[in-house]
């Protein structure tokens, strides 16, 4: 028996018993969708088909009458129910009454802001990723938003690139798990997804946003494409083409990406949209002489929808009539858009209630969820002398730094409808918690927002000397992170280092809380400041969550989803690099190293401390000879050896030491987050199908070669070896047999 289930969101999509969102889809229901789509296409003019491919934003150059004339198939930046309802009413006046789909950048919250995606990734907890995305979708869909330009599935190994704030870090396995979880969470809350940016956008040369990328095909398949493939499996309805050129071909004009890989190899049958004016930018890339050529190249490559370019609707009628673009190409693009709208139930649902307003959020429930998620994302990087949690003898706390009471910066980039006034700042959170404990808190900003002026430093040092503990809150103001925020120097901006060194020189214990969207170079501060917490941009309830962790009401459990460099010159830096013929030897200059800095990171991928400690013992591998269909099955006993309850992320890594091509030194293949009471032990079992122990060739063929596989298990990417297994038989899977799903767009 096949069950079709409706969405559980509170917005308009919650009313649609959509085929796409039903989990398993009946063949008859699928056939009905295709029948309805074909009937509609048979009645459409060329111009009406092109109207479905036109994605335009609220405000100029949108003409509201275009909606009634069928010239806008999708609309973005509509974030009020009144405007959505007006547009829906106009669409019903069009000849064919095709509803538009309403999209918005909903990345880490709508009104209630959750931690930025990179911080969320630090939780190593897909359930929390689903929860955060579901809440974002519930709030957005309540005012009529139906489609989010998220999740960002771009892997990034270069923290100079400011947009890494939107992603999951440097690891393809972690990224695949969390991308899928976000797609599922958005869907449950009532939003369809446009997974972005397809593909290779996160590896621009020099860390410069929008710059070109050069990634060999096999590296694309192994490292940069898996999270996108996971999005197809999880049911993303659409993809967004990237701005960058990949190996000389702009992604927006790449048939290899949009057609060969996404559709032919993975079987995706949703639609692809450009990024903002991305098709027009083909002129800037130097592959199109004018708008007509840009439109032609994009649609022939497989980009179905033109976002804020208006080139399809302007130029493709002439291109079709001149025979340069077959009308069937336009028809197929319209078919993919209409199919998606049918699956989402947009033709059958009522219009949004125009009385819905986002001011009903944040609700107590959404605040509770945001606080829980933020608690789980804070990474305790170091904690010498057990400065944290706040000790029982502490009576006075000096909170120093301009970001301690900065609600806007706390929300981070791309905060949708987040309001500064909704935020509980770190200063407010600490004051509330300190008051409950009978402690006194003094705040001294020490410098301005960007720490260019330190006139207030003397007052801050005086407050520090009179305190028992200094909580310093510094990092990146919101403007220094996100899109178009590439940096050449990852040191703390302005005079922050000077302020922090002066605080450390007071002799008082200092706990540094870093606000930001990427690892920052700390230099000697890591030696001078005993306790450091990476708080990312923690969102609406960031202040309460930080207070919970600093006071020990919540035990930090997050792990770094990126490698933390010692110096900017080390980036790009990542744990899963390839080996070299001259591995590092400390007393041999002619081996892999720098002459002015250690080759190792300051903190490795997967790193994160707790207020308790964990011990690993009795690792065991069940079955050391693997054949097709078998699993790498590893168990280990993890014990909480401290005095507090805590959570540990148990991580399994592998290495293929001898292969036909050089393989990474370590690769994350499984993880599990376990909660243990003080003194409690638990056996953790991690399984990896043998089919996931291989790699791709340049033509996309996937191979698992016979031979040894080394296995490592522990609490970060420096985990010790626990043994090895032998792959008994080789496995070879051609690209066309690697479909992400037999019926694309449907979660199985």
C-alpha positions as CSV (number, residue, x, y, z in Angstrom):
1,X,0.0,0.0,0.0
2,X,1.4,3.4,-0.9
3,X,0.7,6.3,1.5
4,X,0.8,9.9,0.4
5,X,1.4,12.3,3.3
6,X,0.8,16.0,3.4
7,X,3.3,18.6,4.6
8,X,3.5,19.3,8.3
9,X,4.4,23.0,7.9
10,X,2.1,25.9,9.0
11,X,2.2,27.8,5.7
12,X,0.5,27.3,2.4
13,X,2.5,24.2,1.4
14,X,1.2,22.5,4.5
15,X,-2.2,22.4,2.8
16,X,-0.8,20.6,-0.3
17,X,-0.8,16.8,-0.3
18,X,2.1,17.1,-2.7
19,X,3.4,14.1,-4.5
20,X,7.0,15.3,-4.1
21,X,6.8,15.5,-0.4
22,X,4.9,12.3,0.1
23,X,8.0,10.2,0.7
24,X,6.9,7.3,-1.6
25,X,5.0,8.3,-4.7
26,X,2.5,6.1,-6.4
27,X,3.2,5.4,-10.1
28,X,-0.4,6.4,-10.9
29,X,0.0,9.7,-9.1
30,X,3.2,10.4,-11.0
31,X,1.5,9.6,-14.2
32,X,-1.3,12.0,-13.3
33,X,1.3,14.8,-12.7
34,X,2.8,14.1,-16.1
35,X,-0.6,14.0,-17.8
36,X,-1.5,17.4,-16.3
37,X,1.8,18.9,-17.3
38,X,1.5,17.7,-20.9
39,X,-2.0,19.0,-21.2
40,X,-0.9,22.4,-20.0
41,X,2.2,22.5,-22.3
42,X,0.0,21.6,-25.3
43,X,-2.0,24.8,-24.7
44,X,0.9,27.1,-24.1
45,X,2.5,29.6,-26.5
46,X,6.2,29.9,-26.8
47,X,6.0,33.2,-24.8
48,X,4.0,31.5,-22.1
49,X,6.6,28.8,-21.7
50,X,9.3,31.4,-21.5
51,X,7.3,33.2,-18.8
52,X,7.6,30.1,-16.6
53,X,11.4,30.4,-17.0
54,X,11.5,34.0,-15.8
55,X,12.5,34.5,-12.1
56,X,12.2,38.1,-11.0
57,X,12.6,39.9,-7.7
58,X,10.2,42.1,-5.8
59,X,10.7,45.7,-6.8
60,X,12.1,47.1,-10.0
61,X,12.1,45.9,-12.8
62,X,9.1,43.9,-11.8
63,X,5.8,45.1,-13.3
64,X,2.9,43.7,-11.4
65,X,0.9,43.4,-14.6
66,X,3.6,40.9,-15.8
67,X,2.3,38.4,-13.3
68,X,-1.3,38.7,-14.8
69,X,0.2,38.3,-18.3
70,X,2.0,35.1,-17.4
71,X,5.5,36.6,-17.7
72,X,6.8,35.7,-14.3
73,X,7.0,32.0,-13.5
74,X,8.8,32.6,-10.2
75,X,9.2,35.5,-7.8
76,X,11.8,36.1,-5.1
77,X,12.1,38.4,-2.2
78,X,8.4,38.4,-1.5
79,X,8.4,38.1,2.3
80,X,5.0,39.4,3.3
81,X,1.7,37.6,3.1
82,X,0.0,40.7,1.7
83,X,2.4,40.9,-1.3
84,X,2.2,37.1,-1.9
85,X,-1.6,37.2,-1.9
86,X,-1.6,40.1,-4.3
87,X,0.7,38.3,-6.7
88,X,-1.3,35.0,-6.4
89,X,-4.5,36.9,-7.3
90,X,-2.9,38.4,-10.3
91,X,-1.6,35.0,-11.5
92,X,-5.2,33.8,-11.5
93,X,-6.1,36.5,-14.0
94,X,-3.6,35.1,-16.5
95,X,-4.9,33.0,-19.4
96,X,-3.7,29.7,-18.0
97,X,-3.8,30.6,-14.3
98,X,-0.4,29.0,-13.6
99,X,0.7,29.9,-10.0
100,X,4.2,31.4,-9.5
101,X,6.5,29.9,-6.9
102,X,7.8,32.4,-4.3
103,X,11.4,32.1,-3.2
104,X,13.6,33.7,-0.6
105,X,17.1,33.2,0.9
106,X,16.1,31.4,4.1
107,X,19.5,30.1,5.2
108,X,19.5,29.8,9.0
109,X,16.2,31.2,10.1
110,X,13.4,33.5,8.9
111,X,12.4,35.7,11.9
112,X,14.0,33.5,14.6
113,X,17.6,33.2,13.7
114,X,19.5,30.0,14.3
115,X,23.3,29.7,14.2
116,X,24.9,30.1,10.8
117,X,25.2,26.9,8.8
118,X,28.9,26.5,9.4
119,X,28.3,26.8,13.2
120,X,25.4,24.3,12.8
121,X,27.8,21.9,11.1
122,X,30.0,22.0,14.2
123,X,27.2,20.2,16.1
124,X,27.9,17.1,14.0
125,X,24.2,16.4,14.6
126,X,21.9,16.0,11.6
127,X,18.8,15.9,13.8
128,X,19.6,19.5,14.9
129,X,20.2,20.5,11.3
130,X,16.7,19.2,10.5
131,X,15.2,21.0,13.5
132,X,16.8,24.4,12.6
133,X,15.7,24.1,9.0
134,X,12.2,23.0,9.9
135,X,11.7,26.0,12.1
136,X,13.0,28.4,9.4
137,X,10.6,26.8,7.0
138,X,7.6,27.0,9.3
139,X,8.1,30.7,9.9
140,X,8.8,31.6,6.2
141,X,5.9,29.5,4.9
142,X,3.5,31.1,7.3
143,X,3.8,34.3,5.3
144,X,3.7,32.6,1.9
145,X,7.3,31.8,1.1
146,X,7.4,28.4,-0.7
147,X,10.9,28.0,-1.9
148,X,14.3,28.7,-0.3
149,X,17.6,29.2,-2.0
150,X,19.3,26.8,0.3
151,X,21.0,24.7,1.5
152,X,24.4,25.8,0.3
153,X,26.2,22.5,-0.5
154,X,29.5,24.2,-1.4
155,X,32.5,22.6,0.3
156,X,35.3,25.0,1.2
157,X,38.8,24.5,2.3
158,X,39.8,28.2,2.2
159,X,38.7,30.4,5.1
160,X,39.6,33.5,3.2
161,X,36.4,32.9,1.3
162,X,33.8,34.7,3.4
163,X,30.9,32.7,2.0
164,X,32.0,29.6,3.8
165,X,29.7,30.9,6.5
166,X,26.8,29.5,4.6
167,X,28.1,25.9,4.2
168,X,29.2,22.9,6.2
169,X,33.0,23.2,6.1
170,X,35.6,21.1,4.4
171,X,34.5,17.5,4.5
172,X,32.4,15.8,1.8
173,X,30.9,13.2,4.1
174,X,29.8,15.6,6.8
175,X,28.6,17.9,4.1
176,X,26.5,15.1,2.5
177,X,24.9,14.1,5.7
178,X,24.0,17.7,6.7
179,X,22.9,18.8,3.3
180,X,20.4,16.0,3.2
181,X,19.3,16.8,6.7
182,X,18.7,20.4,5.8
183,X,16.7,19.5,2.6
184,X,14.6,17.2,4.8
185,X,14.1,19.8,7.5
186,X,13.1,22.5,5.1
187,X,10.6,20.2,3.4
188,X,9.0,19.1,6.7
189,X,8.5,22.8,7.6
190,X,7.0,23.6,4.3
191,X,9.7,24.9,2.0
192,X,11.0,23.5,-1.2
193,X,14.8,23.8,-1.7
194,X,17.2,25.1,-4.4
195,X,20.5,23.5,-3.5
196,X,23.3,25.8,-4.4
197,X,25.8,26.6,-5.9
198,X,26.3,24.0,-8.6
199,X,29.3,23.5,-8.5
200,X,32.8,24.2,-7.3
201,X,31.9,27.7,-6.1
202,X,33.6,27.1,-2.7
203,X,37.1,26.8,-4.2
204,X,37.8,30.1,-5.9
205,X,41.4,31.0,-6.6
206,X,42.9,33.2,-3.8
207,X,39.7,32.8,-1.8
208,X,38.2,35.6,-3.9
209,X,34.4,35.4,-4.1
210,X,33.2,34.9,-7.7
211,X,36.6,34.0,-9.0
212,X,37.4,31.0,-11.2
213,X,38.0,27.5,-9.9
214,X,40.2,24.7,-11.3
215,X,39.2,21.3,-10.0
216,X,40.1,18.1,-11.7
217,X,37.1,15.9,-12.7
218,X,38.0,13.1,-10.3
219,X,38.3,15.6,-7.4
220,X,35.0,17.1,-8.4
221,X,33.3,13.7,-8.1
222,X,35.1,12.7,-4.9
223,X,35.1,16.0,-3.0
224,X,32.8,18.7,-4.3
225,X,29.9,16.9,-5.8
226,X,28.8,14.4,-3.1
227,X,26.8,16.9,-1.0
228,X,24.9,17.9,-4.1
229,X,24.2,14.3,-4.9
230,X,23.0,13.8,-1.4
231,X,20.6,16.7,-2.0
232,X,19.1,14.9,-5.0
233,X,18.6,11.7,-2.9
234,X,17.0,13.8,-0.1
235,X,14.5,15.4,-2.5
236,X,15.7,18.9,-3.4
237,X,13.3,20.1,-6.1
238,X,15.8,22.5,-7.7
239,X,19.4,23.5,-8.0
240,X,21.1,26.8,-8.5
241,X,23.9,27.2,-11.0
242,X,27.1,28.8,-9.5
243,X,28.6,32.1,-10.5
244,X,32.1,30.7,-11.0
245,X,33.9,29.4,-14.1
246,X,34.9,25.8,-13.5
247,X,38.0,24.7,-15.5
248,X,37.4,27.5,-17.9
249,X,33.7,27.0,-18.5
250,X,31.2,29.1,-16.4
251,X,28.9,26.8,-14.4
252,X,25.9,28.6,-15.9
253,X,27.0,27.5,-19.4
254,X,28.2,24.0,-18.4
255,X,26.4,21.1,-20.1
256,X,28.7,18.8,-18.1
257,X,27.3,20.0,-14.8
258,X,23.7,20.7,-15.6
259,X,23.0,17.9,-18.1
260,X,25.7,15.2,-18.0
261,X,26.1,14.9,-14.2
262,X,22.9,16.3,-12.7
263,X,20.4,14.8,-15.1
264,X,22.0,12.0,-17.0
265,X,24.2,10.5,-14.3
266,X,22.1,11.3,-11.2
267,X,18.6,11.2,-12.8
268,X,17.5,14.6,-11.5
269,X,14.2,15.7,-13.1
270,X,13.6,19.0,-11.2
271,X,14.7,22.3,-12.5
272,X,17.9,24.5,-12.4
273,X,17.8,28.2,-11.8
274,X,20.7,30.7,-12.4
275,X,22.0,32.7,-9.6
276,X,21.2,36.5,-9.6
277,X,21.9,37.7,-13.1
278,X,24.2,34.7,-13.6
279,X,23.2,34.3,-17.2
280,X,24.0,37.9,-18.0
281,X,27.4,37.4,-16.4
282,X,28.3,35.0,-19.1
283,X,29.2,38.2,-21.0
284,X,31.6,39.2,-18.3
285,X,33.1,35.7,-18.3
286,X,33.9,36.2,-22.0
287,X,31.9,33.3,-23.4
288,X,29.0,35.4,-24.8
289,X,29.1,38.5,-26.9
290,X,25.6,39.7,-25.9
291,X,22.5,38.8,-24.0
292,X,21.1,36.7,-26.8
293,X,24.2,34.4,-26.9
294,X,24.2,34.3,-23.1
295,X,20.6,33.1,-23.0
296,X,21.2,30.6,-25.7
297,X,24.3,29.1,-24.1
298,X,22.6,28.9,-20.6
299,X,19.4,27.1,-21.8
300,X,21.3,24.7,-24.0
301,X,23.5,23.8,-21.1
302,X,20.5,23.0,-19.0
303,X,19.7,26.1,-16.9
304,X,15.9,26.3,-16.9
305,X,15.2,29.5,-15.1
306,X,16.7,33.0,-15.5
307,X,17.0,34.8,-12.2
308,X,16.9,38.6,-12.5
309,X,18.4,38.6,-16.0
310,X,15.2,38.8,-18.2
311,X,17.3,37.4,-21.0
312,X,15.2,34.3,-21.7
313,X,12.0,36.2,-22.0
314,X,13.7,39.0,-24.1
315,X,15.9,37.0,-26.5
316,X,14.8,33.3,-26.7
317,X,11.7,34.0,-28.9
318,X,14.0,35.2,-31.6
319,X,16.6,32.5,-30.9
320,X,13.9,29.8,-31.3
321,X,12.4,31.3,-34.5
322,X,15.9,31.6,-36.0
323,X,16.5,28.0,-35.3
324,X,19.4,28.6,-32.9
325,X,17.5,27.1,-30.0
326,X,15.1,24.2,-30.6
327,X,11.7,25.0,-29.2
328,X,11.8,21.5,-27.6
329,X,14.6,22.8,-25.3
330,X,12.3,25.6,-24.1
331,X,9.4,23.1,-23.7
332,X,11.5,20.7,-21.7
333,X,12.7,23.5,-19.4
334,X,9.0,24.6,-18.9
335,X,8.1,21.0,-18.3
336,X,10.6,20.7,-15.5
337,X,9.3,23.9,-13.8
338,X,5.6,22.9,-14.2
339,X,6.3,19.3,-13.0
340,X,7.8,20.7,-9.8
341,X,4.9,23.1,-9.2
342,X,2.5,20.2,-9.7
343,X,4.4,18.0,-7.3
344,X,4.4,20.8,-4.7
345,X,0.7,21.1,-5.0
346,X,0.8,24.8,-6.0
347,X,-2.1,24.4,-8.5
348,X,-4.5,23.0,-5.8
349,X,-3.8,25.0,-2.7
350,X,-5.6,28.2,-1.5
351,X,-3.9,31.6,-1.5
352,X,-2.0,32.7,1.5
353,X,-4.0,34.4,4.2
354,X,-2.9,38.1,3.9
355,X,-3.4,38.7,7.6
356,X,-0.4,36.5,8.5
357,X,2.6,38.6,9.8
358,X,6.0,37.5,10.8
359,X,5.8,39.4,14.1
360,X,4.1,36.4,15.6
361,X,7.7,35.1,15.8
362,X,9.9,34.4,17.6
363,X,7.6,32.2,19.6
364,X,8.6,30.7,23.0
365,X,8.9,27.4,21.1
366,X,11.2,28.7,18.4
367,X,13.3,30.5,21.0
368,X,13.7,27.2,22.9
369,X,14.8,25.4,19.7
370,X,17.2,28.2,18.7
371,X,18.8,28.1,22.2
372,X,19.2,24.3,22.1
373,X,20.8,24.4,18.7
374,X,23.1,27.2,19.6
375,X,24.3,25.3,22.7
376,X,25.3,22.4,20.6
377,X,27.3,24.5,18.1
378,X,29.8,26.2,20.5
379,X,33.3,24.8,20.2
380,X,35.5,24.8,23.2
381,X,38.9,25.2,21.5
382,X,41.0,25.3,24.6
383,X,40.5,25.5,28.4
384,X,43.8,25.6,30.3
385,X,43.6,25.8,34.0
386,X,39.8,25.0,33.8
387,X,38.9,28.7,33.4
388,X,35.5,27.5,32.3
389,X,32.9,26.9,33.4
390,X,32.6,29.8,35.7
391,X,34.1,28.7,39.0
392,X,32.2,28.8,42.3
393,X,34.5,31.4,43.7
394,X,33.9,34.0,41.0
395,X,31.9,36.9,42.3
396,X,32.5,39.6,39.6
397,X,32.7,39.2,35.8
398,X,34.1,41.8,33.4
399,X,32.5,41.4,30.0
400,X,34.8,43.2,27.5
401,X,34.4,43.7,23.8
402,X,32.1,45.6,21.3
403,X,30.5,42.3,20.1
404,X,29.2,41.4,23.5
405,X,26.2,43.7,23.2
406,X,25.7,43.8,19.4
407,X,22.4,42.1,18.4
408,X,22.8,42.6,14.7
409,X,26.3,41.1,14.5
410,X,25.1,38.2,16.5
411,X,22.6,37.3,13.8
412,X,25.3,36.9,11.1
413,X,24.9,37.4,7.3
414,X,21.8,36.5,5.4
415,X,19.5,36.8,8.4
416,X,16.2,37.0,6.3
417,X,13.6,38.7,8.4
418,X,15.6,38.6,11.6
419,X,15.2,41.7,13.8
420,X,18.0,43.0,16.0
421,X,15.4,43.6,18.8
422,X,14.6,39.9,18.9
423,X,18.1,39.0,19.9
424,X,19.3,38.2,23.4
425,X,22.9,39.5,23.3
426,X,25.8,37.7,25.0
427,X,26.0,40.5,27.6
428,X,22.2,40.2,28.3
429,X,22.5,36.4,28.6
430,X,25.5,36.6,30.9
431,X,23.8,39.3,33.1
432,X,20.6,37.3,33.4
433,X,22.5,34.1,34.4
434,X,24.9,36.0,36.7
435,X,22.0,37.7,38.5
436,X,20.5,34.3,39.2
437,X,23.7,33.2,40.8
438,X,24.3,36.4,42.7
439,X,27.2,37.6,40.6
440,X,28.0,41.1,39.4
441,X,28.7,41.8,35.7
442,X,30.4,44.9,34.3
443,X,30.6,45.7,30.6
444,X,33.4,47.6,29.0
445,X,33.5,47.6,25.2
446,X,37.2,48.6,25.1
447,X,36.9,49.7,21.4
448,X,34.5,50.6,18.7
449,X,32.7,47.9,16.6
450,X,35.7,47.4,14.3
451,X,38.2,48.1,17.0
452,X,39.8,51.0,15.2
453,X,39.6,53.3,18.3
454,X,40.8,52.1,21.7
455,X,40.0,55.2,23.7
456,X,37.8,53.0,26.0
457,X,40.6,50.5,26.7
458,X,41.7,52.0,30.0
459,X,38.2,51.6,31.4
460,X,38.1,48.0,30.2
461,X,41.4,47.2,31.9
462,X,40.2,48.8,35.1
463,X,37.1,46.6,35.0
464,X,39.2,43.6,34.3
465,X,41.5,44.2,37.3
466,X,38.5,44.5,39.6
467,X,37.0,41.3,38.4
468,X,37.5,37.6,39.1
469,X,37.0,36.6,35.5
470,X,37.2,38.3,32.1
471,X,34.9,37.3,29.3
472,X,36.2,38.9,26.2
473,X,33.9,38.9,23.2
474,X,35.6,39.7,19.9
475,X,35.8,38.5,16.3
476,X,34.2,39.5,13.0
477,X,31.4,42.1,12.8
478,X,28.7,40.8,10.4
479,X,30.0,43.0,7.5
480,X,33.3,41.1,7.5
481,X,31.7,37.7,6.7
482,X,29.4,36.2,4.1
483,X,29.0,36.9,0.4
484,X,31.6,39.4,-1.1
485,X,33.6,39.3,2.2
486,X,36.8,37.7,1.1
487,X,39.9,38.5,3.2
488,X,43.6,38.4,2.6
489,X,44.4,38.5,6.3
490,X,42.6,36.3,8.7
491,X,43.9,37.9,11.9
492,X,41.5,39.6,14.2
493,X,40.7,42.9,12.5
494,X,41.6,46.3,13.8
495,X,43.3,46.5,17.2
496,X,41.6,43.5,18.8
497,X,44.8,41.6,19.4
498,X,46.2,44.6,21.2
499,X,43.2,44.8,23.5
500,X,43.3,41.1,24.2
501,X,47.0,41.1,25.0
502,X,46.4,43.9,27.4
503,X,43.6,42.0,29.1
504,X,45.8,38.9,29.4
505,X,48.5,41.0,30.9
506,X,46.3,42.0,33.8
507,X,46.8,38.5,35.2
508,X,43.1,37.8,35.4
509,X,41.8,34.6,33.9
510,X,40.4,35.3,30.5
511,X,37.8,33.4,28.4
512,X,37.7,34.6,24.8
513,X,34.4,34.1,23.0
514,X,34.9,34.5,19.2
515,X,32.0,35.7,17.1
516,X,32.5,35.1,13.4
517,X,31.9,33.0,10.3
518,X,35.3,31.4,9.8
519,X,38.5,30.4,11.7
520,X,40.6,33.4,12.5
521,X,44.3,33.6,13.0
522,X,45.1,34.0,16.7
523,X,48.9,34.1,16.7
524,X,50.3,34.3,20.2
525,X,46.9,35.0,21.7
526,X,46.3,31.2,21.8
527,X,49.3,31.0,24.2
528,X,48.3,34.0,26.3
529,X,44.6,33.4,26.7
530,X,43.8,30.2,28.5
531,X,40.2,29.5,27.4
532,X,38.8,30.1,23.9
533,X,35.2,29.4,22.7
534,X,34.2,29.6,19.0
535,X,30.6,30.8,19.1
536,X,30.2,31.5,15.3
537,X,27.2,33.8,14.8
538,X,24.9,32.1,17.3
539,X,21.6,33.7,16.3
540,X,18.6,35.1,18.2
541,X,19.2,33.1,21.4
542,X,23.0,33.3,21.2
543,X,23.3,35.2,24.4
544,X,21.4,32.6,26.5
545,X,23.2,29.7,24.8
546,X,26.7,31.3,25.4
547,X,25.7,31.9,29.1
548,X,24.5,28.3,29.4
549,X,27.9,27.0,28.2
550,X,30.1,29.5,30.1
551,X,28.3,28.8,33.4
552,X,28.3,25.0,32.8
553,X,24.5,24.6,32.5
554,X,25.3,23.1,29.1
555,X,28.4,21.2,28.4
556,X,30.1,22.1,25.1
557,X,30.2,19.2,22.6
558,X,30.7,20.8,19.1
559,X,33.6,19.9,16.9
560,X,35.3,21.9,14.2
561,X,33.9,21.3,10.7
562,X,37.0,23.1,9.3
563,X,40.7,23.0,10.0
564,X,41.9,26.0,12.0
565,X,45.1,27.5,10.6
566,X,48.0,29.0,12.5
567,X,48.7,31.6,9.8
568,X,46.8,32.9,6.8
569,X,49.6,31.6,4.6
570,X,48.6,28.0,5.4
571,X,45.2,28.3,3.6
572,X,43.8,26.5,1.8
573,X,44.3,23.9,4.6
574,X,42.4,20.7,5.2
575,X,42.8,17.4,6.9
576,X,42.1,15.1,4.0
577,X,45.0,16.2,1.9
578,X,47.0,13.8,-0.3
579,X,50.3,12.3,0.9
580,X,53.6,13.4,-0.5
581,X,56.8,11.6,-1.4
582,X,58.5,13.8,1.2
583,X,56.4,13.7,4.4
584,X,57.4,16.1,7.1
585,X,60.5,15.3,9.1
586,X,61.3,17.8,11.9
587,X,65.0,18.0,11.2
588,X,65.0,17.8,7.4
589,X,64.4,21.0,5.6
590,X,63.8,19.2,2.3
591,X,60.5,17.7,3.4
592,X,57.0,19.1,3.5
593,X,57.1,22.1,5.7
594,X,57.3,25.9,6.1
595,X,60.5,27.6,7.2
596,X,58.6,30.2,9.2
597,X,55.6,28.3,10.7
598,X,54.6,24.8,11.7
599,X,53.0,22.7,9.0
600,X,50.3,21.6,11.5
601,X,47.0,23.5,12.1
602,X,46.3,25.3,15.4
603,X,43.3,23.0,15.8
604,X,42.6,20.0,13.6
605,X,39.3,19.1,11.8
606,X,36.9,17.4,14.3
607,X,38.5,19.1,17.3
608,X,36.5,20.3,20.3
609,X,36.8,19.9,24.0
610,X,34.3,19.4,26.8
611,X,34.1,20.1,30.5
612,X,34.4,16.3,31.0
613,X,36.8,13.8,29.4
614,X,36.3,10.7,27.3
615,X,38.3,7.6,26.9
616,X,38.2,5.1,24.0
617,X,39.0,1.5,24.6
618,X,38.5,-2.0,23.1
619,X,38.2,-1.1,19.5
620,X,37.2,-4.1,17.3
621,X,36.6,-4.6,13.6
622,X,34.0,-7.3,12.8
623,X,35.1,-9.1,9.7
624,X,38.4,-7.9,8.3
625,X,37.8,-9.3,4.8
626,X,35.2,-7.4,2.9
627,X,33.3,-8.4,-0.3
628,X,30.7,-6.5,-2.2
629,X,27.6,-6.0,-0.1
630,X,29.6,-6.2,3.2
631,X,30.1,-3.4,5.7
632,X,33.2,-2.1,7.4
633,X,31.9,-2.7,11.0
634,X,33.8,-1.0,13.8
635,X,32.9,-0.9,17.5
636,X,34.6,0.9,20.3
637,X,33.7,1.5,24.0
638,X,33.5,5.2,24.9
639,X,33.6,6.2,28.6
640,X,32.9,9.5,30.2
641,X,35.9,9.6,32.6
642,X,35.0,13.0,34.1
643,X,32.5,14.3,36.7
644,X,29.9,15.9,34.4
645,X,27.5,14.5,31.8
646,X,28.7,15.2,28.3
647,X,28.4,14.4,24.6
648,X,31.1,13.1,22.4
649,X,31.3,12.9,18.6
650,X,32.8,9.5,17.8
651,X,34.5,9.7,14.4
652,X,35.6,7.0,12.0
653,X,38.3,7.7,9.4
654,X,39.8,5.5,6.7
655,X,42.8,5.5,4.4
656,X,43.6,3.6,1.3
657,X,47.4,3.4,1.6
658,X,48.2,1.9,-1.8
659,X,46.0,2.6,-4.8
660,X,46.1,3.3,-8.5
661,X,46.0,7.0,-7.7
662,X,47.1,8.9,-4.6
663,X,44.5,8.8,-1.9
664,X,43.9,11.2,1.1
665,X,45.7,10.6,4.4
666,X,42.4,10.5,6.2
667,X,38.7,10.5,5.1
668,X,35.8,10.8,7.5
669,X,33.4,7.9,6.8
670,X,31.0,7.8,9.8
671,X,30.3,9.6,13.1
672,X,27.9,9.3,15.9
673,X,27.2,11.8,18.7
674,X,26.6,10.0,22.1
675,X,25.5,11.4,25.4
676,X,27.1,9.9,28.5
677,X,26.6,10.5,32.2
678,X,29.7,10.9,34.4
679,X,31.3,7.4,34.6
680,X,29.0,5.9,32.0
681,X,30.4,3.7,29.2
682,X,28.8,2.7,25.9
683,X,29.7,0.6,23.0
684,X,29.4,2.7,19.8
685,X,29.2,0.8,16.5
686,X,29.9,2.5,13.2
687,X,29.2,0.9,9.8
688,X,30.4,1.9,6.4
689,X,29.3,-0.1,3.3
690,X,32.3,-1.4,1.4
691,X,31.0,0.4,-1.7
692,X,31.8,3.7,0.1
693,X,35.5,3.0,0.5
694,X,36.4,3.9,-3.1
695,X,37.0,6.8,-5.4
696,X,36.2,8.2,-8.8
697,X,38.1,8.2,-12.0
698,X,38.2,11.3,-14.2
699,X,35.3,10.0,-16.4
700,X,33.1,9.5,-13.3
701,X,33.5,5.8,-13.0
702,X,33.5,4.8,-9.3
703,X,36.0,2.1,-8.2
704,X,36.8,0.3,-5.0
705,X,40.1,-1.4,-5.5
706,X,41.1,-4.6,-3.8
707,X,43.7,-4.2,-1.0
708,X,44.1,-2.9,2.5
709,X,42.1,-0.1,4.1
710,X,43.4,1.4,7.3
711,X,40.9,2.4,10.0
712,X,41.0,5.1,12.6
713,X,38.6,5.9,15.4
714,X,38.6,8.8,17.9
715,X,37.4,12.2,18.8
716,X,39.0,14.2,16.0
717,X,40.9,13.8,12.7
718,X,44.0,12.8,14.6
719,X,42.3,9.6,15.8
720,X,44.6,6.6,16.3
721,X,44.6,3.5,14.2
722,X,42.4,0.7,15.3
723,X,43.5,-1.8,12.6
724,X,42.8,-2.6,8.9
725,X,40.5,-4.5,6.6
726,X,41.1,-6.1,3.3
727,X,38.8,-5.4,0.3
728,X,38.7,-8.9,-1.3
729,X,37.2,-8.0,-4.7
730,X,37.3,-4.8,-6.8
731,X,34.1,-2.9,-7.5
732,X,33.5,-0.8,-10.6
733,X,30.4,1.3,-11.2
734,X,30.1,3.3,-14.5
735,X,28.6,6.9,-14.2
736,X,25.3,6.0,-15.7
737,X,24.7,3.3,-13.0
738,X,25.2,5.8,-10.1
739,X,21.7,7.3,-10.2
740,X,20.9,9.2,-7.0
741,X,17.3,7.8,-7.1
742,X,15.3,5.6,-9.5
743,X,12.6,8.3,-9.4
744,X,14.4,11.6,-8.9
745,X,13.0,14.1,-6.5
746,X,11.3,11.5,-4.4
747,X,12.9,10.4,-1.1
748,X,13.0,6.7,-0.8
